[in-house]
Amino acid sequence: MSVLTGRVPRAFLLPAVLGLGALSLASASAEPAPVQQARPEPVAAAAAGLPFGFYVGDEKQATTSHVAKLGSDITFPQGRFDGSLLGLSGKVPITGKLVIPSTESYFVSFRFMPATGTVELIPDGDATGTVEVKTGATTNCKAVGTNLCGDSDVTNKVFIKLSNVKVDGKVLDVGPNCRTAQSVAVNIKALMPLGFPAPSVKATSTFSTPGFTGCGVREDLSPLLTGLVSGPGNTLVTNLKLRCVGSGPPPNGCGA
């Protein structure tokens, strides 16, 4: 396999792929006005679920991932996590959807070669896990200062897709289907506020990046990207900011 592709050293591709280190699960910034939280009856919540939403990343801590093999970071735009608690007492199931906009990554390889690329996070099903519901602003929920909170253990899976790659201004044709062969699993554990006013909550996770597949048109670039980027020890840090709780109207309810 040739070491040069379109007269661009293939080794310089690697920074453009840094985005694959990124992913996240819930966070961000909102400025909710202190209002009385709607509290559905426990029976109704168990049957239909208690809706809630978080911003993913805020002005104090954007969603940022460190790619261990490359020793570099990538930052994503603010996203959203919308979910539902299937109960209001004890440890209950949780489901949800994570949406994070794609990002244009820019890095300088070997301190002189610029590389760019678009990184997209494609959900692999819904996020799943459990939340242990707690109450008490000065006791169980003291760390977040709300009357209702939950110890979350949630896993979100996404494929990392790479496109529009350029190295030193020259297009590197990775094709339309360049992504990780398996989805990346990011586990988030955090005490989440479920009432207002709510502070931002910092969440940190460590994850492994799978190998790549479908990369390259004229030659297979997947093994190269896998060797350069895939592996364990990647980290994700973000702030989770409560956006809404309950089925009431916005701004603090999640209803239409």
MOPEFEN-V292702 format. One record per residue. N is the residue number from 0. BURIAL is b if it has 9 or more other C-alpha atoms within 8 Angstrom, else e. D_LAST is the distance of its C-alpha to the last C-alpha in Angstrom with 1 decimal. Layout:
BEGIN
((N:BURIAL:D_LAST) (N:BURIAL:D_LAST))
END
This chain:
BEGIN
((0:e:54.7) (1:e:55.2) (2:e:54.3) (3:e:53.4) (4:b:50.6) (5:e:50.9) (6:e:53.2) (7:b:50.5) (8:b:51.2) (9:b:48.8) (10:e:48.9) (11:b:47.0) (12:b:43.9) (13:b:43.0) (14:b:41.2) (15:b:38.8) (16:b:37.7) (17:b:37.0) (18:b:33.3) (19:b:33.7) (20:b:34.2) (21:b:30.7) (22:b:27.7) (23:b:25.7) (24:b:23.2) (25:b:20.8) (26:b:21.0) (27:b:20.5) (28:b:20.0) (29:b:17.5) (30:e:18.5) (31:b:16.5) (32:e:17.9) (33:e:19.5) (34:e:17.5) (35:e:18.0) (36:b:16.3) (37:b:14.7) (38:e:17.2) (39:e:16.7) (40:e:20.0) (41:b:21.8) (42:e:22.4) (43:b:18.7) (44:b:17.9) (45:b:20.9) (46:e:19.9) (47:e:16.2) (48:b:16.0) (49:b:14.6) (50:b:11.8) (51:b:12.7) (52:b:12.9) (53:b:15.9) (54:b:17.2) (55:b:20.4) (56:b:23.2) (57:b:23.5) (58:e:26.1) (59:e:28.5) (60:b:28.4) (61:b:27.0) (62:b:26.9) (63:b:30.6) (64:b:32.8) (65:b:36.5) (66:b:38.4) (67:b:41.5) (68:e:43.9) (69:b:43.3) (70:e:43.0) (71:e:40.2) (72:b:36.6) (73:b:33.6) (74:b:30.4) (75:b:26.9) (76:b:24.2) (77:b:21.2) (78:b:19.0) (79:b:16.1) (80:b:16.2) (81:b:13.3) (82:b:14.8) (83:b:15.3) (84:b:18.2) (85:b:20.0) (86:b:21.5) (87:b:22.1) (88:b:25.9) (89:e:28.4) (90:e:28.0) (91:b:25.0) (92:b:23.8) (93:b:20.9) (94:b:19.3) (95:b:17.3) (96:b:17.1) (97:b:18.7) (98:e:18.3) (99:b:21.0) (100:b:22.1) (101:b:25.7) (102:b:28.4) (103:e:31.7) (104:b:34.4) (105:b:37.6) (106:b:40.7) (107:b:44.4) (108:b:46.4) (109:e:49.8) (110:e:49.3) (111:e:49.9) (112:b:48.1) (113:b:44.5) (114:b:42.1) (115:b:38.5) (116:b:35.9) (117:b:32.2) (118:b:30.8) (119:b:27.8) (120:b:26.2) (121:e:25.4) (122:b:23.7) (123:e:26.0) (124:e:23.6) (125:b:21.2) (126:b:22.1) (127:b:23.8) (128:b:25.6) (129:b:25.7) (130:b:24.7) (131:b:27.1) (132:b:25.1) (133:b:27.1) (134:b:27.0) (135:b:29.1) (136:b:28.6) (137:e:32.4) (138:e:33.2) (139:b:31.3) (140:b:28.5) (141:b:31.0) (142:e:30.6) (143:b:27.0) (144:b:27.4) (145:b:24.4) (146:b:24.6) (147:b:22.8) (148:b:23.4) (149:b:24.3) (150:b:27.1) (151:b:25.6) (152:b:27.6) (153:b:25.5) (154:b:26.8) (155:b:25.1) (156:b:27.1) (157:b:27.2) (158:b:29.8) (159:b:31.1) (160:b:31.7) (161:b:34.1) (162:b:34.7) (163:b:36.2) (164:b:38.9) (165:b:41.6) (166:b:44.6) (167:e:46.5) (168:e:44.8) (169:e:45.8) (170:e:43.4) (171:b:43.6) (172:b:42.5) (173:b:40.6) (174:b:39.1) (175:e:35.6) (176:b:35.5) (177:b:36.6) (178:b:34.7) (179:b:35.5) (180:b:37.0) (181:e:35.0) (182:b:31.6) (183:b:31.8) (184:b:30.8) (185:b:29.5) (186:b:29.4) (187:b:27.7) (188:b:28.8) (189:b:27.5) (190:b:26.8) (191:b:23.0) (192:b:21.7) (193:b:18.9) (194:b:18.8) (195:b:19.0) (196:b:20.9) (197:b:21.3) (198:e:24.0) (199:b:23.9) (200:b:25.6) (201:b:28.1) (202:b:28.3) (203:b:31.3) (204:b:32.1) (205:b:35.2) (206:b:35.1) (207:b:37.4) (208:b:36.9) (209:b:38.1) (210:b:40.4) (211:b:39.4) (212:b:39.8) (213:b:39.8) (214:b:40.8) (215:b:43.3) (216:e:44.5) (217:e:48.2) (218:e:48.7) (219:b:46.8) (220:b:45.3) (221:b:43.4) (222:b:46.3) (223:e:46.7) (224:b:43.1) (225:b:43.2) (226:e:46.4) (227:b:45.2) (228:b:41.7) (229:b:41.0) (230:b:41.8) (231:e:40.9) (232:b:40.4) (233:b:37.4) (234:b:35.1) (235:b:31.5) (236:b:30.4) (237:b:27.0) (238:b:25.1) (239:b:21.9) (240:b:19.7) (241:b:17.0) (242:b:13.6) (243:b:11.4) (244:b:12.3) (245:b:11.1) (246:b:8.2) (247:b:8.1) (248:b:6.2) (249:b:7.2) (250:e:10.0) (251:b:11.2) (252:b:8.5) (253:b:6.7) (254:e:3.8) (255:e:0.0))
END
